[in-house]
């Protein structure tokens, strides 16, 4: 098939967009499909070069969902701004090559409505990774509007979510339409190994405020004082510092991130609960896929997964002391946590992974 991967948010190497788009493109090509990726018009050179290693690329979209005009009112002004943004995206879609399928690995409501306006004669499938009100308090109303318009126009657009809590959020909005439960698109690697002792603690990803960047300095110092080895990765490249015999700094985007995570004995995500109540974490999925226990915020989507699998410890307050205590609790119970994480890892690829994710997107809903 001719397949287009659509991602207006693919602009920089930090974050999940580049990783997931590359993995999806790679798997589609492995399966024999012709793949073309459409990114933000101003994609950074390092992200462009990394993507081109796996697929053809056209920088296209002028509006990233993370930079849309924020509208807090649920009234007509929200719908007006929403329609204007979607119209801009729909205009960009006129430049997309003919294909058999459009895949939106990280779908937002404005992009869905852009397809309603553009009316492409092609099947669409999208993965929703955030709650309806993410960045827009009028989100429920806007999703209802675009889904109703899609049904009226006959647009072929199937939707999926990764987290059960997100499924609960969107089911009331999709009416009788199907909502696909998608596998987590992160793989177990060959070098994954069973853990036996907690020595090395890792922090990974794009280090920013919602991910607890302000807590890192205190946590690193405290963990080193407790005789842990620490790995800190920042895919944004904005952090600085020097590695020591107890601290390893990886301050750039790296392709072998799963291997770096798998070499740790514990992964810590000191995230703000309110920012991760509904959305999952690629860092957590990668850790669990590779048998690494996790410390996560309680009542968050990642925390609920960790608790369900009994593969880590949770903290209740966004503070360095609370996160540190969760690490110390993990050390005290480490044999049981390591066993649980290894059990998760050994069965991971039967239900999850990039291939399962792509297969689910290609199969779509059964109706």
LONU-969970 format. One record per residue: x, y, z of N, C-alpha, C in turn; residue in three letters. Coordinates in steps of 0.2 Angstrom, whole numbers, padded with zeros to 4 digits, always signed. Atoms other than C-alpha are relative to their C-alpha. Layout:
REM LONU-969970
XYZXYZXYZALA/...
END
This chain:
REM LONU-969970
+0004-0006+0000+0000+0000+0000+0004+0006+0000UNK/-0003-0006-0001+0005+0018-0002-0003+0003+0007UNK/+0002-0002-0007+0004+0025+0016+0004+0006+0002UNK/-0002-0007-0002+0006+0043+0022+0000+0000+0008UNK/-0001-0001-0007+0012+0046+0040-0001+0008+0001UNK/+0002-0007+0000+0004+0063+0045+0002+0002+0008UNK/-0002-0002-0007+0012+0072+0060+0002+0008+0000UNK/-0002-0007+0000+0011+0091+0061+0004+0002+0006UNK/-0004-0001-0006+0019+0090+0078+0008-0002-0001UNK/-0007+0002+0001+0035+0082+0071+0004+0006-0002UNK/-0004-0006+0001+0047+0097+0073+0007-0001+0003UNK/-0007+0001-0004+0061+0092+0085+0001-0007+0001UNK/-0002+0007-0002+0070+0077+0090-0002-0002+0007UNK/+0002+0002-0007+0065+0078+0108-0007-0002+0000UNK/+0007+0002-0001+0049+0070+0114-0002-0006-0004UNK/+0002+0007+0003+0039+0055+0107-0001+0000-0007UNK/+0002+0000+0007+0035+0061+0089+0005-0003-0004UNK/-0005+0003+0004+0051+0057+0081+0001-0008+0001UNK/-0001+0007-0001+0053+0040+0089-0005-0004-0002UNK/+0005+0004+0002+0036+0034+0086-0001+0000-0008UNK/+0001-0001+0007+0035+0041+0068+0005-0005-0004UNK/-0006+0004+0003+0052+0032+0064-0002-0007+0001UNK/+0001+0007-0002+0047+0016+0072-0006-0003-0005UNK/+0006+0001+0005+0030+0016+0062+0002-0001-0007UNK/-0002+0000+0007+0038+0020+0046+0005-0006-0001UNK/-0005+0005+0001+0052+0007+0048-0004-0007+0000UNK/+0004+0006+0000+0039-0007+0052-0004+0000-0006UNK/+0004+0000+0007+0028-0002+0037+0004-0002-0006UNK/-0005+0002+0005+0043-0003+0026+0002-0007+0000UNK/-0002+0007-0001+0048-0020+0033-0006-0004-0003UNK/+0006+0004+0002+0030-0026+0029-0001+0001-0008UNK/+0001-0001+0007+0032-0020+0011-0004+0006-0003UNK/+0004-0006+0002+0023-0003+0011+0004+0005-0003UNK/-0004-0006+0002+0028+0013+0002-0002+0005+0005UNK/+0002-0005-0006+0029+0026+0016+0003+0007-0002UNK/-0002-0007+0001+0030+0045+0015-0002+0003+0007UNK/+0002-0004-0006+0030+0056+0031+0000+0007-0002UNK/+0001-0007+0000+0023+0073+0032+0001+0003+0007UNK/-0001-0003-0006+0030+0084+0046-0002+0007+0000UNK/+0000-0008+0000+0030+0102+0052+0004+0003-0005UNK/-0004-0004+0005+0036+0114+0039+0007+0002+0003UNK/-0006-0002-0003+0050+0119+0051+0004-0005+0004UNK/-0003+0006-0003+0057+0102+0056+0007+0002+0001UNK/-0007-0001-0001+0074+0104+0064+0004-0005-0004UNK/-0005+0003+0004+0089+0098+0054+0002-0007+0003UNK/-0001+0006-0002+0093+0084+0066-0006-0005+0000UNK/+0006+0004+0000+0075+0077+0067-0001-0002-0008UNK/+0000+0002+0007+0075+0078+0048+0004-0005-0002UNK/-0005+0005+0001+0091+0068+0046-0002-0007+0003UNK/+0002+0006-0003+0085+0055+0058-0006-0003-0003UNK/+0006+0003+0003+0068+0053+0050+0002-0003-0007UNK/-0002+0002+0007+0076+0052+0032+0003-0007+0000UNK/-0003+0007-0001+0085+0036+0038-0005-0005-0001UNK/+0005+0005+0000+0069+0027+0038-0006+0001-0005UNK/+0005-0001+0004+0057+0035+0026+0001+0007-0004UNK/+0000-0006+0003+0054+0049+0013-0004+0005+0004UNK/+0003-0006-0005+0049+0066+0021-0001+0006-0004UNK/+0002-0007+0002+0040+0082+0016-0002+0004+0006UNK/+0002-0005-0005+0040+0096+0028-0006+0004-0002UNK/+0006-0002+0003+0023+0102+0026-0005+0005+0005UNK/+0006-0003-0004+0011+0108+0040+0003+0006+0004UNK/-0002-0006-0003+0012+0126+0046-0002+0001+0008UNK/+0002+0000-0007+0004+0123+0063+0001-0006+0004UNK/-0001+0006-0005+0010+0112+0077-0006+0000+0005UNK/+0005+0000-0005-0004+0107+0089+0002+0003+0007UNK/-0003-0003-0006+0007+0113+0103+0001+0007+0000UNK/+0000-0007+0000+0007+0130+0097-0006+0003-0003UNK/+0006-0002+0002-0011+0132+0092-0002+0006+0005UNK/+0003-0006-0004-0020+0148+0099-0004-0003+0006UNK/+0004+0003-0006-0026+0143+0117-0007+0004+0000UNK/+0007-0003-0001-0045+0146+0119-0003-0003+0006UNK/+0003+0003-0007-0052+0144+0137-0007+0000+0000UNK/+0008-0001+0000-0070+0149+0133-0003-0006-0004UNK/+0004+0005+0004-0082+0135+0128-0005+0002-0005UNK/+0005-0003+0004-0092+0147+0118+0002+0000-0007UNK/-0001+0000+0008-0092+0151+0099+0007+0002-0002UNK/-0007-0002+0002-0075+0159+0100+0005-0006-0001UNK/-0004+0006+0001-0067+0142+0103-0001-0003-0006UNK/+0001+0004+0006-0076+0134+0089+0002+0004-0006UNK/-0003-0004+0005-0071+0149+0078+0008-0001-0001UNK/-0007+0001+0000-0053+0147+0082+0002-0007-0002UNK/-0001+0007+0001-0054+0128+0081-0001-0001-0008UNK/+0001+0000+0007-0061+0130+0063+0005+0003-0004UNK/-0005-0003+0004-0048+0142+0057+0006-0004+0000UNK/-0006+0004+0000-0034+0131+0063-0001-0006-0004UNK/+0001+0006+0004-0042+0116+0055+0000+0001-0008UNK/+0000-0003+0007-0044+0126+0039+0007+0000-0003UNK/-0007+0000+0002-0026+0129+0038+0003-0006-0001UNK/-0003+0007+0001-0021+0111+0041-0003-0003-0006UNK/+0003+0003+0006-0034+0106+0027+0003+0003-0006UNK/-0003-0003+0006-0026+0118+0015+0007-0003-0001UNK/-0006+0003+0000-0009+0110+0019-0001-0007-0003UNK/+0001+0007+0003-0017+0093+0015-0001-0001-0007UNK/+0001+0000+0008-0020+0098-0003+0007-0002-0003UNK/-0007+0002+0003-0001+0095-0006+0002-0007+0002UNK/-0002+0007-0002-0001+0077+0001-0001-0004-0006UNK/+0001+0005+0006+0002+0063-0012-0006-0004+0001UNK/+0005+0005-0001-0011+0051-0016+0002-0006+0003UNK/-0002+0006-0004-0011+0036-0005-0006-0004+0002UNK/+0005+0005-0002-0021+0021+0001-0002+0001+0008UNK/+0001-0001-0008-0020+0026+0020+0004+0006+0002UNK/-0004-0005-0004-0016+0041+0031+0000-0003+0007UNK/-0001+0002-0007-0009+0036+0048+0002+0007+0004UNK/-0002-0006-0004-0009+0050+0061+0002-0003+0007UNK/-0002+0004-0006+0002+0042+0075-0002+0004+0007UNK/+0002-0003-0006-0002+0056+0087-0005+0006-0002UNK/+0005-0004+0003-0019+0064+0083-0003+0005+0005UNK/+0004-0005-0004-0027+0080+0089-0006+0002-0004UNK/+0007-0001+0003-0045+0086+0086+0001+0005-0006UNK/+0000-0004+0006-0040+0100+0074+0002-0003-0006UNK/-0002+0004+0006-0031+0088+0063-0006-0005-0002UNK/+0006+0004+0002-0047+0077+0063-0005+0004-0004UNK/+0005-0004+0003-0058+0091+0059+0003+0003-0007UNK/-0003-0001+0006-0045+0096+0045-0002-0005-0005UNK/+0002+0005+0005-0049+0080+0037-0007+0000-0002UNK/+0008-0001+0002-0068+0083+0038+0000+0005-0005UNK/+0001-0005+0005-0065+0099+0029+0003-0002-0007UNK/-0003+0002+0006-0053+0092+0016-0003-0006-0004UNK/+0003+0006+0003-0063+0076+0013+0004-0004-0004UNK/-0004+0004+0004-0049+0066+0007-0003-0007-0002UNK/+0003+0007+0002-0054+0050-0003+0004-0005+0002UNK/-0004+0005-0003-0044+0039+0008-0001-0001+0007UNK/+0001+0002-0007-0045+0029+0024+0005+0004+0005UNK/-0004-0003-0006-0038+0038+0040+0000-0004+0006UNK/+0000+0003-0006-0033+0030+0056+0005+0004+0005UNK/-0004-0004-0004-0026+0040+0071+0000-0003+0007UNK/-0001+0002-0007-0020+0037+0088+0000+0006+0005UNK/+0001-0006-0005-0026+0049+0102+0004-0001+0006UNK/-0004+0001-0006-0013+0051+0116-0001+0005+0006UNK/+0001-0005-0005-0020+0065+0126-0008+0001+0001UNK/+0007-0001-0002-0037+0069+0135-0003+0006-0004UNK/+0003-0004+0004-0050+0079+0126+0001+0008+0001UNK/-0001-0007-0002-0046+0095+0136+0007+0002+0000UNK/-0008-0002+0000-0027+0095+0133+0001+0006-0004UNK/-0002-0007+0003-0022+0113+0130-0006+0004-0003UNK/+0006-0003+0002-0040+0117+0127-0006-0002+0004UNK/+0005+0002-0005-0054+0118+0140-0007-0001-0004UNK/+0006+0002+0004-0067+0117+0126+0000-0006-0004UNK/-0002+0006+0004-0060+0101+0120-0006-0005-0001UNK/+0006+0005+0001-0076+0090+0123-0004+0002-0005UNK/+0005-0002+0005-0087+0101+0113+0003+0000-0007UNK/-0003+0000+0007-0074+0102+0099+0001-0007-0003UNK/+0000+0007+0002-0072+0083+0098-0007-0002-0002UNK/+0007+0002+0002-0091+0081+0098-0001+0003-0007UNK/+0002-0004+0006-0092+0094+0084+0003-0004-0006UNK/-0003+0003+0006-0079+0086+0073-0002-0007-0001UNK/+0003+0007+0001-0085+0068+0076-0007+0000-0003UNK/+0007-0001+0003-0103+0073+0072+0001+0002-0008UNK/-0001-0002+0007-0097+0082+0056+0003-0006-0004UNK/-0003+0006+0004-0086+0066+0051-0005-0005-0002UNK/+0005+0005+0002-0101+0055+0052-0005+0003-0005UNK/+0005-0003+0005-0112+0067+0042+0003+0000-0007UNK/-0003+0000+0007-0099+0068+0028+0002-0007-0002UNK/-0002+0006+0002-0095+0050+0028+0008-0001+0000UNK/-0007+0000+0000-0076+0053+0032+0002-0007+0003UNK/-0002+0007-0002-0067+0036+0034+0006+0002+0005UNK/-0006-0002-0005-0057+0040+0050-0001-0004+0006UNK/+0000+0004-0006-0054+0027+0064+0004+0002+0005UNK/-0004-0002-0006-0048+0031+0081+0002-0005+0005UNK/-0002+0005-0005-0038+0022+0094+0003+0004+0005UNK/-0003-0002-0006-0031+0025+0111+0005-0005+0003UNK/-0004+0004-0003-0017+0018+0121-0001-0002+0007UNK/+0001+0001-0007-0022+0020+0139-0007-0001+0001UNK/+0007+0001-0002-0038+0013+0147-0003+0006+0002UNK/+0003-0006-0003-0041+0029+0156-0002+0005-0006UNK/+0002-0004+0006-0041+0038+0139-0006-0003-0004UNK/+0006+0003+0003-0053+0026+0132-0007+0002+0004UNK/+0006-0002-0004-0065+0030+0146-0002+0007-0001UNK/+0001-0007+0001-0063+0049+0142-0004+0000-0007UNK/+0002-0001+0007-0067+0046+0123-0006-0004-0002UNK/+0005+0004+0002-0080+0033+0123-0007+0004+0000UNK/+0006-0004+0001-0094+0045+0127-0001+0005-0006UNK/+0000-0005+0005-0089+0056+0113-0001-0003-0007UNK/+0000+0004+0006-0088+0043+0099-0006-0003-0002UNK/+0007+0003+0002-0106+0038+0100+0001-0007-0001UNK/+0000+0007+0002-0108+0021+0091+0006-0002-0003UNK/-0006+0002+0003-0092+0022+0083+0005-0004+0004UNK/-0005+0004-0004-0078+0010+0087+0006+0004+0002UNK/-0006-0003-0002-0063+0015+0097+0005-0005+0001UNK/-0005+0006+0000-0048+0004+0094+0004+0001+0007UNK/-0005+0000-0006-0038-0001+0110+0007-0002-0004UNK/-0007+0001+0003-0020+0000+0103+0005-0003+0005UNK/-0006+0002-0004-0005-0009+0109+0005+0005+0001UNK/-0005-0005-0001+0009+0001+0116+0006-0001-0005UNK/-0005+0000+0006+0022+0005+0102+0007+0000+0002UNK/-0007+0000-0002+0038+0001+0111+0002-0008+0001UNK/-0002+0007+0001+0048-0015+0109+0004-0002+0006UNK/-0006+0003-0004+0058-0027+0120+0006-0001-0004UNK/-0006+0001+0004+0076-0028+0115+0003-0006+0002UNK/-0003+0007-0001+0087-0043+0113+0004+0000+0007UNK/-0005+0000-0005+0099-0037+0127-0004+0001+0007UNK/+0003+0000-0006+0085-0036+0140+0002-0005+0005UNK/-0002+0005-0005+0090-0045+0156-0004+0001+0007UNK/+0003+0000-0007+0083-0050+0173+0004+0004+0005UNK/-0003-0004-0005+0087-0038+0187+0001-0004+0006UNK/-0001+0004-0006+0094-0044+0203+0001+0005+0006UNK/-0002-0004-0005+0100-0029+0213-0001+0008-0002UNK/+0001-0007+0002+0096-0010+0213+0006+0004+0001UNK/-0006-0004+0000+0111+0000+0209-0001+0006-0004UNK/+0000-0006+0005+0108+0011+0194-0007+0002-0001UNK/+0007-0003+0000+0093+0023+0194+0001+0005-0006UNK/+0000-0004+0006+0089+0032+0177-0006+0005+0000UNK/+0005-0005+0002+0079+0048+0172+0001+0001-0007UNK/+0000+0000+0007+0075+0048+0154-0005+0005-0004UNK/+0004-0004+0004+0067+0059+0140+0001+0007+0000UNK/-0001-0007+0001+0064+0077+0136-0001+0004+0007UNK/+0001-0002-0006+0067+0085+0153-0003+0007+0000UNK/+0003-0006+0000+0055+0099+0156-0004+0001+0006UNK/+0003-0001-0007+0044+0106+0170-0005-0005+0002UNK/+0005+0005-0002+0029+0094+0169+0003-0007+0001UNK/-0003+0006-0001+0042+0080+0169+0004+0000+0007UNK/-0004+0000-0007+0050+0086+0186+0007+0002-0001UNK/-0007-0002+0001+0065+0094+0179+0002+0004+0006UNK/-0002-0004-0006+0065+0106+0194+0002-0004+0006UNK/-0002+0004-0006+0067+0091+0206+0006-0004-0002UNK/-0005+0004+0002+0081+0083+0196+0007+0001+0004UNK/-0006-0002-0004+0096+0092+0205+0000-0003+0007UNK/+0000+0002-0007+0090+0088+0222+0000-0008+0000UNK/+0000+0007+0001+0086+0070+0217+0006-0003-0001UNK/-0006+0002+0002+0102+0067+0209+0005+0000+0006UNK/-0004-0001-0006+0112+0073+0224-0002-0005+0005UNK/+0002+0005-0005+0102+0063+0236+0001-0007-0002UNK/-0001+0007+0002+0103+0047+0226+0007-0002+0000UNK/-0007+0002-0001+0122+0048+0225+0002+0000+0007UNK/-0002+0001-0007+0123+0051+0243-0002-0006+0003UNK/+0002+0007-0003+0113+0035+0246+0004-0005-0004UNK/-0004+0004+0003+0126+0027+0235-0003-0004-0006UNK/+0002+0003+0007+0116+0024+0219+0004+0003-0005UNK/-0002-0003+0006+0123+0026+0202-0006+0003-0004UNK/+0005-0003+0003+0113+0038+0192+0001+0002-0008UNK/+0000-0001+0007+0109+0040+0173-0005+0006-0001UNK/+0005-0006+0002+0101+0057+0167+0001+0001-0008UNK/+0000-0001+0007+0096+0058+0149-0005+0006-0001UNK/+0004-0006+0002+0089+0074+0141+0000+0001-0007UNK/+0000+0000+0007+0084+0072+0123-0001+0007-0003UNK/+0000-0007+0002+0081+0091+0122+0007+0003-0001UNK/-0007-0003+0000+0100+0094+0124+0001+0007+0003UNK/+0000-0006-0004+0096+0109+0135+0003+0000+0007UNK/-0003+0001-0007+0103+0102+0151+0008+0001-0001UNK/-0007+0000+0000+0122+0104+0155+0003-0004+0006UNK/-0004+0004-0005+0135+0096+0166+0005-0005-0002UNK/-0005+0005+0002+0148+0083+0167-0001-0006+0004UNK/+0000+0006-0003+0148+0065+0170+0005-0001+0006UNK/-0005+0002-0005+0157+0058+0186-0001-0008+0000UNK/+0000+0007-0001+0160+0040+0192-0007-0002+0002UNK/+0006+0002-0003+0143+0040+0200-0006+0003-0005UNK/+0005-0004+0004+0133+0051+0187+0002-0001-0007UNK/-0001+0000+0008+0131+0048+0168-0005+0004-0003UNK/+0004-0005+0003+0124+0062+0158+0000-0002-0007UNK/+0001+0001+0007+0117+0059+0141-0005+0006-0003UNK/+0004-0006+0001+0112+0076+0135-0001+0001-0008UNK/+0001-0001+0007+0106+0073+0117-0005-0005-0002UNK/+0004+0005+0003+0094+0063+0106+0004-0006-0001UNK/-0004+0006+0002+0100+0045+0105-0005-0005-0002UNK/+0005+0005+0003+0093+0031+0094+0000-0006+0005UNK/+0000+0006-0004+0098+0017+0107-0002+0001+0007UNK/+0003-0001-0007+0088+0024+0121-0003-0006+0003UNK/+0003+0006-0003+0079+0007+0124+0006-0004+0004UNK/-0006+0003-0003+0097+0000+0127+0002+0003+0006UNK/-0002-0004-0006+0101+0014+0139-0004-0001+0006UNK/+0005+0002-0006+0085+0011+0149+0001-0007+0003UNK/+0000+0007-0002+0087-0008+0149+0007-0001+0005UNK/-0006+0000-0004+0105-0005+0157-0002+0002+0008UNK/+0002-0002-0006+0096+0003+0172-0003-0005+0004UNK/+0004+0004-0004+0089-0006+0187-0006+0003+0003UNK/+0006-0004-0002+0076+0007+0191-0001+0006-0005UNK/+0001-0006+0004+0068+0020+0180-0005+0005+0004UNK/+0005-0005-0004+0060+0036+0189-0002+0005-0005UNK/+0003-0005+0004+0048+0047+0181-0003+0005+0005UNK/+0002-0005-0006+0046+0062+0194-0005+0005-0003UNK/+0005-0004+0004+0031+0069+0183-0005+0003+0005UNK/+0006-0004-0003+0017+0081+0189-0006-0005-0002UNK/+0006+0004+0001+0002+0070+0192-0005+0003-0005UNK/+0005-0003+0004-0010+0083+0184+0001+0000-0007UNK/-0002+0000+0007+0000+0083+0168+0000-0007-0003UNK/+0000+0007+0002+0000+0064+0167-0006-0004+0002UNK/+0006+0004-0002-0017+0059+0173-0003-0004-0005UNK/+0003+0004+0006-0023+0053+0156+0005-0002-0005UNK/-0005+0002+0005-0007+0052+0145+0005-0005+0003UNK/-0005+0005-0002+0005+0038+0145+0007+0002-0001UNK/-0007-0002+0000+0024+0038+0145+0004-0005-0004UNK/-0004+0005+0004+0035+0030+0132+0006-0002+0004UNK/-0005+0002-0005+0049+0030+0145-0002-0006+0004UNK/+0003+0005-0004+0038+0019+0156-0001-0006-0004UNK/+0002+0006+0004+0032+0007+0142+0007-0003-0002UNK/-0007+0003+0002+0051+0005+0136+0003-0004+0006UNK/-0003+0003-0006+0056+0001+0154-0003-0006+0002UNK/+0004+0007-0001+0042-0012+0157+0001-0005-0005UNK/-0001+0005+0006+0045-0020+0140+0007-0003+0001UNK/-0007+0003+0000+0063-0023+0145+0002-0002+0008UNK/-0001+0003-0006+0061-0029+0163+0002+0005+0005UNK/-0003-0004-0004+0065-0013+0172-0006+0003+0005UNK/+0006-0003-0004+0054-0008+0187+0000+0008+0000UNK/+0001-0007+0001+0048+0010+0188-0003+0003+0006UNK/+0003-0005-0005+0044+0024+0201-0004+0005-0004UNK/+0005-0004+0004+0029+0034+0195-0005+0004+0005UNK/+0005-0004-0005+0016+0047+0202-0006-0005+0000UNK/+0006+0004-0001+0001+0038+0209-0006+0004-0003UNK/+0006-0003+0003-0016+0041+0201+0002+0002-0007UNK/-0001-0002+0007-0007+0045+0184-0001-0006-0004UNK/+0000+0006+0004-0009+0034+0169+0006-0004+0000UNK/-0006+0004-0001+0009+0028+0170-0001-0004+0007UNK/+0001+0003-0007+0006+0025+0189-0005-0006+0000UNK/+0006+0005+0000-0010+0015+0186+0003-0006-0003UNK/-0003+0006+0004+0000+0004+0174+0005-0004+0004UNK/-0005+0003-0004+0014+0001+0186-0003-0004+0006UNK/+0004+0004-0005+0002-0003+0200-0003-0006-0002UNK/+0004+0006+0002-0008-0015+0190+0005-0006-0001UNK/-0005+0005+0001+0008-0024+0185+0004-0002+0006UNK/-0004+0001-0006+0016-0023+0202+0007+0001-0001UNK/-0007+0000+0002+0032-0018+0194+0003+0007+0002UNK/-0003-0006-0002+0037-0003+0204-0004+0003+0006UNK/+0002-0004-0006+0033+0010+0217-0003+0007-0002UNK/+0003-0006+0002+0022+0026+0217+0001+0005+0006UNK/-0001-0006-0005+0024+0043+0225-0007+0004+0000UNK/+0006-0004+0000+0009+0054+0230+0000+0007+0000UNK/-0001-0007+0000+0016+0071+0231+0006+0002-0005UNK/-0006-0002+0005+0027+0081+0218+0005+0004+0004UNK/-0006-0003-0004+0042+0084+0229+0006-0005+0000UNK/-0006+0004+0000+0060+0077+0229+0000-0005+0006UNK/+0000+0005-0005+0058+0069+0246-0005-0006-0001UNK/+0005+0006+0001+0042+0059+0241+0003-0004-0006UNK/-0003+0004+0005+0051+0053+0225+0005-0004+0003UNK/-0005+0003-0002+0066+0049+0234-0002-0006+0005UNK/+0003+0005-0004+0056+0039+0247-0002-0006-0004UNK/+0003+0005+0004+0048+0029+0233+0006-0004-0003UNK/-0006+0004+0002+0065+0024+0227+0003-0004+0005UNK/-0003+0004-0006+0071+0019+0244-0005-0006+0001UNK/+0005+0005-0001+0054+0009+0245+0002-0006-0005UNK/-0002+0004+0006+0059+0001+0228+0006-0004+0002UNK/-0006+0004-0002+0076-0004+0235-0002-0005+0005UNK/+0002+0004-0005+0068-0012+0250-0004-0006-0003UNK/+0004+0006+0003+0056-0023+0239+0003-0002-0006UNK/-0002+0000+0007+0067-0024+0224+0000-0008-0002UNK/+0001+0006+0003+0067-0043+0222-0007-0002-0003UNK/+0007+0001+0002+0048-0044+0221-0001+0005-0006UNK/+0001-0004+0006+0048-0029+0209+0003-0002-0006UNK/-0004+0003+0006+0062-0036+0198-0004-0006-0003UNK/+0004+0006+0002+0052-0052+0197-0006+0002-0004UNK/+0006-0002+0003+0036-0044+0192+0002+0004-0007UNK/-0002-0003+0006+0045-0033+0179+0002-0004-0005UNK/-0002+0005+0005+0053-0048+0171-0005-0004-0002UNK/+0006+0004+0003+0037-0057+0170-0004+0004-0005UNK/+0003-0004+0005+0030-0042+0161+0004+0000-0006UNK/-0005+0000+0005+0045-0041+0150-0001-0006-0005UNK/+0000+0006+0003+0044-0059+0145-0006-0001-0004UNK/+0006+0001+0004+0026-0058+0139-0002+0006-0004UNK/+0002-0007+0003+0027-0040+0132-0002-0001-0007UNK/+0000+0000+0007+0029-0044+0114-0006-0004-0003UNK/+0006+0003+0002+0014-0055+0113-0006+0004+0000UNK/+0006-0005+0000+0002-0040+0116+0002+0007-0003UNK/-0002-0007+0001+0013-0025+0113+0006+0000-0005UNK/-0006-0001+0005+0027-0018+0102-0002+0004-0006UNK/+0002-0004+0006+0028-0008+0086-0003-0004-0005UNK/+0003+0004+0005+0023-0023+0075-0007+0000+0002UNK/+0007+0001-0002+0007-0026+0085-0004+0007-0001UNK/+0003-0007+0001+0004-0007+0085-0002+0002-0007UNK/+0002-0002+0007+0005-0005+0066-0005-0005-0002UNK/+0005+0005+0003-0005-0021+0063-0007+0002+0002UNK/+0007-0002-0003-0019-0014+0074-0002+0006-0004UNK/+0001-0006+0004-0018+0003+0064-0003-0003-0007UNK/+0002+0003+0007-0019-0007+0047-0007-0003+0000UNK/+0006+0004+0000-0033-0018+0053-0006+0005+0001UNK/+0005-0005-0001-0043-0004+0060-0006-0003+0004UNK/+0006+0002-0003-0061-0006+0067-0003-0006-0004UNK/+0003+0006+0004-0070-0022+0063-0006+0002-0004UNK/+0007-0001+0004-0086-0013+0056+0002+0003-0007UNK/
END
